[in-house]
Amino acid sequence: MMYTSGTTAHPKGCRLSHEAIVRNAKEISLRLQITEADIQWNPLPMFHMSAIMPLLAGMWAGSSFISSTHFVADDALKSIETEKPTILFTAFPAVMSAIVGHPVFNAEKMKQIRLVNNVAPPNQLRKNMSLLPHAVHISAYDMTEASGIS
């Protein structure tokens, strides 16, 4: 049982089958070309589809997954610099903006990142792409009722 509220409502239970979630995770793994060499960094809560689906997609590929109990930009940057993830699954503008806008942000220490998943207004996405030009930047449409990324 996952919960969804969109952006304006109270949380509602969303019954999803195990098969729907697992099949979608496999397809995400293929679509994002996740391999066992990848390390995903994802600060999102485990009750959210934007954490569950990348985690399961990585399990299909045998990749590693780095998470935290809550997002703090200082800790996030230290983790990214230390653990050297190849995929940043920031998903939300507030998370990515806090990382790239942080006073100690240094793109040179993030050359291993090959993929960034983020949604944001076009101007912010262009800024993110200019700050990490070596990575492929994607946006994904996600809906809990559709088992995550559609």
N, CA, C and O atoms as a DFTB+ gen file, in Angstrom:
600 C
 N C O
     1  1       0.858      -1.172       0.000
     2  2       0.000       0.000       0.000
     3  2       0.901       1.231       0.000
     4  3       1.654       1.468       0.945
     5  1       0.811       1.989      -1.049
     6  2       1.519       3.263      -1.122
     7  2       0.487       4.360      -0.875
     8  3      -0.714       4.135      -1.021
     9  1       0.950       5.520      -0.509
    10  2       0.036       6.630      -0.267
    11  2       0.341       7.774      -1.219
    12  3       1.492       8.040      -1.566
    13  1      -0.712       8.428      -1.621
    14  2      -0.592       9.529      -2.558
    15  2      -1.524      10.659      -2.144
    16  3      -2.614      10.430      -1.622
    17  1      -1.072      11.871      -2.387
    18  2      -1.947      13.012      -2.116
    19  2      -1.857      14.030      -3.235
    20  3      -2.520      15.066      -3.186
    21  1      -1.042      13.751      -4.248
    22  2      -0.818      14.769      -5.255
    23  2      -0.207      15.971      -4.574
    24  3       0.652      15.818      -3.705
    25  1      -0.624      17.147      -4.945
    26  2      -0.060      18.341      -4.317
    27  2      -1.079      19.084      -3.466
    28  3      -0.727      20.055      -2.797
    29  1      -2.338      18.647      -3.479
    30  2      -3.362      19.453      -2.809
    31  2      -4.272      18.695      -1.854
    32  3      -5.076      19.323      -1.166
    33  1      -4.182      17.403      -1.786
    34  2      -5.163      16.642      -1.017
    35  2      -4.526      15.935       0.177
    36  3      -3.305      15.916       0.333
    37  1      -5.371      15.363       1.002
    38  2      -4.897      14.536       2.105
    39  2      -4.453      13.189       1.544
    40  3      -4.977      12.760       0.516
    41  1      -3.501      12.507       2.187
    42  2      -3.036      11.212       1.689
    43  2      -4.172      10.196       1.559
    44  3      -5.069      10.115       2.399
    45  1      -4.095       9.431       0.477
    46  2      -5.056       8.364       0.215
    47  2      -4.275       7.090      -0.059
    48  3      -3.223       7.120      -0.699
    49  1      -4.788       5.991       0.421
    50  2      -4.162       4.706       0.140
    51  2      -4.310       4.348      -1.325
    52  3      -5.374       4.526      -1.919
    53  1      -3.241       3.847      -1.894
    54  2      -3.230       3.461      -3.304
    55  2      -2.767       2.010      -3.371
    56  3      -1.581       1.713      -3.230
    57  1      -3.720       1.121      -3.586
    58  2      -3.384      -0.306      -3.629
    59  2      -2.722      -0.637      -4.956
    60  3      -3.284      -0.403      -6.026
    61  1      -1.525      -1.182      -4.868
    62  2      -0.781      -1.586      -6.051
    63  2      -0.395      -3.040      -5.901
    64  3      -0.078      -3.498      -4.803
    65  1      -0.421      -3.754      -6.989
    66  2      -0.006      -5.147      -6.912
    67  2       1.516      -5.228      -6.890
    68  3       2.213      -4.363      -7.420
    69  1       2.004      -6.282      -6.268
    70  2       3.438      -6.544      -6.241
    71  2       3.954      -6.662      -7.676
    72  3       5.024      -6.147      -8.001
    73  1       3.197      -7.333      -8.520
    74  2       3.614      -7.528      -9.911
    75  2       3.770      -6.193     -10.642
    76  3       4.737      -6.008     -11.380
    77  1       2.842      -5.272     -10.450
    78  2       2.929      -3.972     -11.128
    79  2       4.190      -3.224     -10.723
    80  3       4.864      -2.638     -11.570
    81  1       4.507      -3.240      -9.460
    82  2       5.691      -2.526      -8.975
    83  2       6.971      -3.191      -9.480
    84  3       7.887      -2.508      -9.939
    85  1       7.035      -4.505      -9.397
    86  2       8.241      -5.218      -9.815
    87  2       8.471      -5.090     -11.320
    88  3       9.603      -4.884     -11.758
    89  1       7.415      -5.210     -12.106
    90  2       7.576      -5.075     -13.564
    91  2       8.005      -3.661     -13.946
    92  3       8.856      -3.483     -14.817
    93  1       7.424      -2.667     -13.301
    94  2       7.816      -1.293     -13.593
    95  2       9.268      -1.067     -13.199
    96  3      10.004      -0.407     -13.932
    97  1       9.694      -1.595     -12.068
    98  2      11.088      -1.457     -11.639
    99  2      12.041      -2.066     -12.665
   100  3      13.085      -1.487     -12.965
   101  1      11.685      -3.223     -13.201
   102  2      12.528      -3.852     -14.218
   103  2      12.636      -2.958     -15.445
   104  3      13.727      -2.782     -15.986
   105  1      11.526      -2.394     -15.885
   106  2      11.539      -1.524     -17.064
   107  2      12.337      -0.248     -16.807
   108  3      13.039       0.227     -17.700
   109  1      12.241       0.311     -15.606
   110  2      13.027       1.495     -15.259
   111  2      14.515       1.151     -15.297
   112  3      15.327       1.942     -15.777
   113  1      14.864      -0.018     -14.793
   114  2      16.249      -0.459     -14.816
   115  2      16.776      -0.510     -16.246
   116  3      17.895      -0.076     -16.520
   117  1      15.970      -1.037     -17.147
   118  2      16.378      -1.112     -18.551
   119  2      16.411       0.270     -19.191
   120  3      17.361       0.606     -19.898
   121  1      15.382       1.067     -18.947
   122  2      15.278       2.390     -19.554
   123  2      16.425       3.298     -19.135
   124  3      16.957       4.046     -19.955
   125  1      16.809       3.238     -17.865
   126  2      17.892       4.081     -17.353
   127  2      19.262       3.426     -17.514
   128  3      20.283       4.001     -17.136
   129  1      19.273       2.226     -18.077
   130  2      20.505       1.479     -18.318
   131  2      21.340       1.335     -17.056
   132  3      22.554       1.539     -17.064
   133  1      20.662       0.979     -15.972
   134  2      21.342       0.775     -14.693
   135  2      22.110      -0.537     -14.757
   136  3      21.581      -1.552     -15.211
   137  1      23.353      -0.516     -14.303
   138  2      24.178      -1.715     -14.286
   139  2      24.687      -1.964     -12.869
   140  3      24.499      -1.144     -11.971
   141  1      25.330      -3.107     -12.692
   142  2      25.871      -3.413     -11.361
   143  2      27.007      -2.471     -10.977
   144  3      27.379      -2.405      -9.806
   145  1      27.559      -1.747     -11.932
   146  2      28.616      -0.781     -11.633
   147  2      28.057       0.542     -11.102
   148  3      28.805       1.359     -10.566
   149  1      26.755       0.754     -11.249
   150  2      26.159       2.017     -10.818
   151  2      25.976       2.085      -9.309
   152  3      25.789       1.078      -8.627
   153  1      26.037       3.310      -8.826
   154  2      25.721       3.627      -7.440
   155  2      24.691       4.748      -7.501
   156  3      24.974       5.829      -8.017
   157  1      23.511       4.493      -6.979
   158  2      22.462       5.509      -6.958
   159  2      22.497       6.264      -5.636
   160  3      22.674       5.675      -4.570
   161  1      22.326       7.576      -5.729
   162  2      22.152       8.398      -4.532
   163  2      20.740       8.947      -4.572
   164  3      20.345       9.600      -5.537
   165  1      19.977       8.678      -3.512
   166  2      18.570       9.056      -3.482
   167  2      18.193       9.449      -2.052
   168  3      18.156       8.591      -1.170
   169  1      17.911      10.739      -1.812
   170  2      17.611      11.197      -0.465
   171  2      16.127      11.157      -0.102
   172  3      15.734      11.643       0.959
   173  1      15.312      10.585      -0.969
   174  2      13.869      10.650      -0.770
   175  2      13.386       9.589       0.212
   176  3      14.027       8.548       0.362
   177  1      12.263       9.842       0.881
   178  2      11.783       8.895       1.899
   179  2      11.306       7.581       1.285
   180  3      10.744       7.561       0.190
   181  1      11.536       6.505       1.996
   182  2      11.202       5.167       1.491
   183  2       9.711       4.916       1.355
   184  3       9.314       3.892       0.800
   185  1       8.875       5.822       1.844
   186  2       7.439       5.653       1.621
   187  2       7.004       6.293       0.307
   188  3       5.822       6.262      -0.036
   189  1       7.943       6.870      -0.427
   190  2       7.632       7.579      -1.669
   191  2       8.046       6.730      -2.871
   192  3       9.084       6.069      -2.841
   193  1       7.238       6.752      -3.919
   194  2       7.546       5.977      -5.116
   195  2       8.889       6.390      -5.729
   196  3       9.549       5.570      -6.368
   197  1       9.297       7.638      -5.546
   198  2      10.567       8.095      -6.111
   199  2      11.777       7.557      -5.350
   200  3      12.916       7.836      -5.724
   201  1      11.544       6.806      -4.311
   202  2      12.625       6.075      -3.642
   203  2      12.464       4.577      -3.882
   204  3      13.437       3.880      -4.170
   205  1      11.241       4.091      -3.763
   206  2      10.985       2.657      -3.923
   207  2      11.343       2.169      -5.325
   208  3      12.012       1.147      -5.473
   209  1      10.897       2.899      -6.361
   210  2      11.138       2.436      -7.726
   211  2      12.619       2.443      -8.103
   212  3      13.086       1.452      -8.665
   213  1      13.384       3.502      -7.826
   214  2      14.823       3.433      -8.129
   215  2      15.539       2.337      -7.331
   216  3      16.441       1.677      -7.847
   217  1      15.131       2.148      -6.073
   218  2      15.728       1.086      -5.263
   219  2      15.488      -0.269      -5.922
   220  3      16.425      -1.048      -6.096
   221  1      14.249      -0.552      -6.287
   222  2      13.930      -1.837      -6.913
   223  2      14.563      -1.976      -8.297
   224  3      14.991      -3.065      -8.679
   225  1      14.622      -0.873      -9.048
   226  2      15.278      -0.905     -10.364
   227  2      16.753      -1.272     -10.199
   228  3      17.303      -2.048     -10.981
   229  1      17.377      -0.707      -9.179
   230  2      18.771      -1.037      -8.897
   231  2      18.949      -2.486      -8.474
   232  3      19.963      -3.111      -8.786
   233  1      17.967      -3.015      -7.767
   234  2      18.046      -4.425      -7.365
   235  2      18.040      -5.324      -8.594
   236  3      18.747      -6.332      -8.622
   237  1      17.254      -4.977      -9.611
   238  2      17.236      -5.755     -10.857
   239  2      18.633      -5.801     -11.468
   240  3      19.068      -6.834     -11.977
   241  1      19.328      -4.665     -11.410
   242  2      20.633      -4.560     -12.065
   243  2      21.788      -4.970     -11.150
   244  3      22.906      -5.185     -11.617
   245  1      21.519      -5.076      -9.855
   246  2      22.582      -5.402      -8.908
   247  2      23.418      -4.203      -8.518
   248  3      24.564      -4.359      -8.094
   249  1      22.861      -3.001      -8.655
   250  2      23.608      -1.788      -8.314
   251  2      23.484      -1.468      -6.828
   252  3      22.715      -2.095      -6.100
   253  1      24.247      -0.494      -6.407
   254  2      24.200      -0.034      -5.021
   255  2      23.241       1.143      -4.892
   256  3      22.950       1.828      -5.872
   257  1      22.753       1.371      -3.674
   258  2      21.775       2.423      -3.411
   259  2      22.149       3.116      -2.113
   260  3      22.292       2.469      -1.076
   261  1      22.307       4.429      -2.168
   262  2      22.648       5.222      -0.988
   263  2      21.459       6.094      -0.633
   264  3      20.903       6.775      -1.495
   265  1      21.071       6.077       0.621
   266  2      19.942       6.876       1.076
   267  2      20.296       7.500       2.423
   268  3      21.391       7.300       2.949
   269  1      19.363       8.246       2.958
   270  2      19.553       8.835       4.288
   271  2      18.191       8.951       4.955
   272  3      17.157       8.800       4.304
   273  1      18.194       9.216       6.240
   274  2      16.918       9.319       6.941
   275  2      16.194      10.619       6.645
   276  3      14.968      10.683       6.731
   277  1      16.945      11.659       6.297
   278  2      16.349      12.928       5.894
   279  2      17.392      13.723       5.113
   280  3      18.590      13.465       5.223
   281  1      16.935      14.674       4.337
   282  2      17.833      15.440       3.479
   283  2      18.398      16.662       4.194
   284  3      17.652      17.494       4.711
   285  1      19.712      16.759       4.214
   286  2      20.443      17.935       4.683
   287  2      21.523      18.172       3.627
   288  3      22.333      17.285       3.358
   289  1      21.537      19.353       3.035
   290  2      22.437      19.624       1.912
   291  2      23.910      19.369       2.253
   292  3      24.632      18.793       1.438
   293  1      24.369      19.782       3.433
   294  2      25.766      19.539       3.829
   295  2      26.091      18.054       3.805
   296  3      27.097      17.640       3.229
   297  1      25.237      17.258       4.431
   298  2      25.450      15.812       4.491
   299  2      25.356      15.189       3.099
   300  3      26.109      14.273       2.768
   301  1      24.428      15.693       2.292
   302  2      24.258      15.173       0.936
   303  2      25.527      15.369       0.117
   304  3      25.987      14.440      -0.547
   305  1      26.087      16.555       0.159
   306  2      27.313      16.817      -0.602
   307  2      28.470      15.952      -0.126
   308  3      29.249      15.455      -0.939
   309  1      28.588      15.768       1.176
   310  2      29.650      14.902       1.710
   311  2      29.455      13.468       1.215
   312  3      30.413      12.807       0.816
   313  1      28.222      12.999       1.245
   314  2      27.922      11.640       0.782
   315  2      28.233      11.483      -0.707
   316  3      28.826      10.486      -1.121
   317  1      27.834      12.462      -1.498
   318  2      28.079      12.393      -2.946
   319  2      29.578      12.408      -3.235
   320  3      30.047      11.669      -4.101
   321  1      30.329      13.235      -2.525
   322  2      31.777      13.300      -2.742
   323  2      32.490      12.046      -2.258
   324  3      33.460      11.605      -2.875
   325  1      32.019      11.472      -1.166
   326  2      32.663      10.290      -0.587
   327  2      32.291       9.001      -1.300
   328  3      33.159       8.192      -1.627
   329  1      31.000       8.813      -1.539
   330  2      30.504       7.549      -2.093
   331  2      30.590       7.461      -3.614
   332  3      30.519       6.368      -4.176
   333  1      30.743       8.602      -4.282
   334  2      30.900       8.663      -5.731
   335  2      29.754       8.002      -6.512
   336  3      30.003       7.114      -7.327
   337  1      28.514       8.420      -6.275
   338  2      27.403       7.825      -7.029
   339  2      27.492       8.182      -8.509
   340  3      28.023       9.228      -8.882
   341  1      26.964       7.298      -9.338
   342  2      26.907       7.535     -10.782
   343  2      25.536       8.058     -11.197
   344  3      25.378       8.604     -12.289
   345  1      24.547       7.889     -10.324
   346  2      23.187       8.351     -10.598
   347  2      22.702       9.177      -9.412
   348  3      22.748       8.724      -8.268
   349  1      22.236      10.398      -9.696
   350  2      21.588      11.219      -8.672
   351  2      20.098      11.182      -8.955
   352  3      19.653      11.617     -10.017
   353  1      19.339      10.673      -8.025
   354  2      17.888      10.630      -8.182
   355  2      17.300      11.676      -7.251
   356  3      16.626      11.351      -6.273
   357  1      17.565      12.940      -7.569
   358  2      17.132      14.036      -6.706
   359  2      15.639      14.286      -6.810
   360  3      15.010      14.657      -5.818
   361  1      15.065      14.098      -7.964
   362  2      13.629      14.147      -8.241
   363  2      12.951      15.495      -8.021
   364  3      12.135      15.893      -8.853
   365  1      13.243      16.202      -6.963
   366  2      12.509      17.425      -6.658
   367  2      13.407      18.657      -6.750
   368  3      14.578      18.598      -6.377
   369  1      12.863      19.778      -7.246
   370  2      13.662      20.997      -7.407
   371  2      14.330      21.469      -6.116
   372  3      15.465      21.946      -6.152
   373  1      13.657      21.346      -4.998
   374  2      14.237      21.826      -3.739
   375  2      15.512      21.070      -3.388
   376  3      16.456      21.664      -2.867
   377  1      15.555      19.773      -3.664
   378  2      16.735      18.963      -3.345
   379  2      17.899      19.352      -4.253
   380  3      18.994      19.645      -3.774
   381  1      17.660      19.354      -5.554
   382  2      18.736      19.665      -6.496
   383  2      19.213      21.105      -6.330
   384  3      20.413      21.366      -6.403
   385  1      18.302      22.031      -6.109
   386  2      18.682      23.439      -5.915
   387  2      19.554      23.608      -4.674
   388  3      20.493      24.405      -4.676
   389  1      19.247      22.865      -3.621
   390  2      20.053      22.947      -2.400
   391  2      21.459      22.401      -2.632
   392  3      22.417      22.882      -2.026
   393  1      21.591      21.408      -3.496
   394  2      22.905      20.830      -3.788
   395  2      23.726      21.780      -4.660
   396  3      24.839      22.155      -4.292
   397  1      23.179      22.169      -5.813
   398  2      23.965      23.004      -6.740
   399  2      24.114      24.440      -6.252
   400  3      25.010      25.154      -6.700
   401  1      23.254      24.866      -5.348
   402  2      23.344      26.219      -4.809
   403  2      24.155      26.317      -3.530
   404  3      24.330      27.409      -2.990
   405  1      24.647      25.200      -3.043
   406  2      25.403      25.165      -1.791
   407  2      26.774      25.821      -1.985
   408  3      27.395      25.655      -3.035
   409  1      27.244      26.559      -0.989
   410  2      28.536      27.257      -1.123
   411  2      29.724      26.340      -1.426
   412  3      30.693      26.790      -2.038
   413  1      29.677      25.067      -1.015
   414  2      30.815      24.176      -1.278
   415  2      30.586      23.247      -2.478
   416  3      31.384      22.342      -2.722
   417  1      29.494      23.471      -3.227
   418  2      29.250      22.659      -4.419
   419  2      30.439      22.789      -5.363
   420  3      30.897      23.891      -5.662
   421  1      30.933      21.634      -5.828
   422  2      32.075      21.603      -6.727
   423  2      31.824      20.519      -7.774
   424  3      31.951      19.328      -7.489
   425  1      31.472      20.937      -8.971
   426  2      31.153      19.993     -10.044
   427  2      32.331      19.091     -10.384
   428  3      32.134      17.966     -10.842
   429  1      33.556      19.569     -10.166
   430  2      34.744      18.757     -10.466
   431  2      34.789      17.486      -9.619
   432  3      35.366      16.479     -10.031
   433  1      34.184      17.536      -8.443
   434  2      34.162      16.362      -7.564
   435  2      33.014      15.419      -7.900
   436  3      32.793      14.426      -7.208
   437  1      32.279      15.740      -8.976
   438  2      31.107      14.944      -9.340
   439  2      31.187      14.442     -10.779
   440  3      30.156      14.213     -11.411
   441  1      32.378      14.273     -11.294
   442  2      32.580      13.857     -12.687
   443  2      32.081      12.433     -12.961
   444  3      31.829      12.080     -14.113
   445  1      31.938      11.622     -11.926
   446  2      31.496      10.246     -12.120
   447  2      29.994      10.148     -12.360
   448  3      29.509       9.100     -12.786
   449  1      29.257      11.211     -12.096
   450  2      27.791      11.173     -12.261
   451  2      27.459      11.115     -13.742
   452  3      27.862      11.985     -14.514
   453  1      26.720      10.082     -14.132
   454  2      26.352       9.908     -15.534
   455  2      24.897      10.249     -15.803
   456  3      24.517      10.493     -16.948
   457  1      24.068      10.267     -14.741
   458  2      22.638      10.474     -14.916
   459  2      22.074      11.240     -13.727
   460  3      22.387      10.939     -12.575
   461  1      21.235      12.238     -14.021
   462  2      20.539      12.998     -12.984
   463  2      19.058      12.975     -13.336
   464  3      18.675      13.385     -14.431
   465  1      18.230      12.503     -12.422
   466  2      16.776      12.546     -12.614
   467  2      16.234      13.682     -11.761
   468  3      16.411      13.697     -10.543
   469  1      15.575      14.631     -12.411
   470  2      15.081      15.798     -11.694
   471  2      13.936      16.422     -12.471
   472  3      13.905      16.379     -13.701
   473  1      13.014      16.991     -11.752
   474  2      11.975      17.816     -12.363
   475  2      12.129      19.216     -11.795
   476  3      12.497      19.389     -10.633
   477  1      11.847      20.206     -12.617
   478  2      11.962      21.605     -12.185
   479  2      11.470      22.478     -13.333
   480  3      11.261      21.990     -14.443
   481  1      11.289      23.752     -13.068
   482  2      10.989      24.676     -14.160
   483  2      12.139      24.670     -15.178
   484  3      13.282      24.402     -14.808
   485  1      11.854      24.957     -16.435
   486  2      12.886      24.897     -17.487
   487  2      14.164      25.670     -17.180
   488  3      15.256      25.180     -17.468
   489  1      14.056      26.858     -16.607
   490  2      15.263      27.637     -16.303
   491  2      16.154      26.927     -15.292
   492  3      17.379      26.948     -15.416
   493  1      15.538      26.294     -14.287
   494  2      16.326      25.565     -13.289
   495  2      16.955      24.323     -13.911
   496  3      18.106      24.003     -13.616
   497  1      16.220      23.624     -14.765
   498  2      16.792      22.444     -15.420
   499  2      17.996      22.833     -16.280
   500  3      19.009      22.134     -16.275
   501  1      17.894      23.932     -17.012
   502  2      19.029      24.395     -17.825
   503  2      20.227      24.731     -16.931
   504  3      21.367      24.418     -17.273
   505  1      19.968      25.365     -15.792
   506  2      21.059      25.677     -14.861
   507  2      21.720      24.391     -14.362
   508  3      22.946      24.287     -14.340
   509  1      20.900      23.413     -13.962
   510  2      21.444      22.129     -13.495
   511  2      22.317      21.488     -14.569
   512  3      23.403      20.988     -14.278
   513  1      21.834      21.507     -15.814
   514  2      22.586      20.908     -16.915
   515  2      23.903      21.642     -17.150
   516  3      24.912      21.015     -17.473
   517  1      23.903      22.957     -16.990
   518  2      25.147      23.710     -17.195
   519  2      26.145      23.447     -16.071
   520  3      27.354      23.498     -16.298
   521  1      25.661      23.169     -14.873
   522  2      26.549      22.906     -13.739
   523  2      27.126      21.498     -13.744
   524  3      28.223      21.270     -13.234
   525  1      26.387      20.550     -14.322
   526  2      26.865      19.160     -14.445
   527  2      26.722      18.735     -15.912
   528  3      25.905      17.872     -16.232
   529  1      27.518      19.343     -16.802
   530  2      27.337      19.113     -18.232
   531  2      27.732      17.716     -18.714
   532  3      27.313      17.297     -19.793
   533  1      28.519      17.004     -17.942
   534  2      28.963      15.664     -18.322
   535  2      27.886      14.598     -18.093
   536  3      28.012      13.481     -18.595
   537  1      26.835      14.928     -17.345
   538  2      25.770      13.965     -17.021
   539  2      24.580      14.144     -17.958
   540  3      24.318      15.235     -18.464
   541  1      23.877      13.050     -18.172
   542  2      22.607      13.107     -18.885
   543  2      21.552      13.499     -17.853
   544  3      21.477      12.896     -16.783
   545  1      20.752      14.488     -18.164
   546  2      19.703      14.964     -17.262
   547  2      18.359      14.542     -17.833
   548  3      18.052      14.808     -18.995
   549  1      17.564      13.885     -17.005
   550  2      16.241      13.450     -17.442
   551  2      15.181      13.955     -16.472
   552  3      15.461      14.244     -15.309
   553  1      13.980      14.051     -16.971
   554  2      12.802      14.313     -16.145
   555  2      11.844      13.161     -16.401
   556  3      11.779      12.629     -17.510
   557  1      11.119      12.790     -15.394
   558  2      10.194      11.674     -15.543
   559  2       8.826      12.051     -14.992
   560  3       8.710      12.775     -14.003
   561  1       7.806      11.548     -15.650
   562  2       6.441      11.708     -15.152
   563  2       6.162      10.541     -14.233
   564  3       6.390       9.387     -14.595
   565  1       5.675      10.837     -13.058
   566  2       5.465       9.807     -12.044
   567  2       4.060       9.957     -11.472
   568  3       3.588      11.067     -11.226
   569  1       3.420       8.847     -11.270
   570  2       2.105       8.836     -10.645
   571  2       1.979       7.563      -9.826
   572  3       2.114       6.463     -10.361
   573  1       1.722       7.703      -8.546
   574  2       1.646       6.552      -7.667
   575  2       0.675       5.514      -8.202
   576  3       0.969       4.318      -8.191
   577  1      -0.480       5.967      -8.671
   578  2      -1.502       5.045      -9.167
   579  2      -1.049       4.235     -10.374
   580  3      -1.650       3.209     -10.691
   581  1       0.005       4.684     -11.052
   582  2       0.542       3.969     -12.215
   583  2       1.805       3.188     -11.839
   584  3       2.571       2.802     -12.722
   585  1       2.028       2.955     -10.575
   586  2       3.204       2.236     -10.066
   587  2       4.493       3.006     -10.281
   588  3       5.546       2.411     -10.512
   589  1       4.415       4.321     -10.208
   590  2       5.635       5.131     -10.296
   591  2       5.832       5.740     -11.667
   592  3       4.881       6.167     -12.320
   593  1       7.089       5.771     -12.092
   594  2       7.427       6.432     -13.359
   595  2       6.641       5.800     -14.500
   596  3       6.648       4.586     -14.702
   597  1       5.974       6.663     -15.227
   598  2       5.193       6.188     -16.381
   599  2       6.045       6.301     -17.618
   600  3       5.594       5.957     -18.711
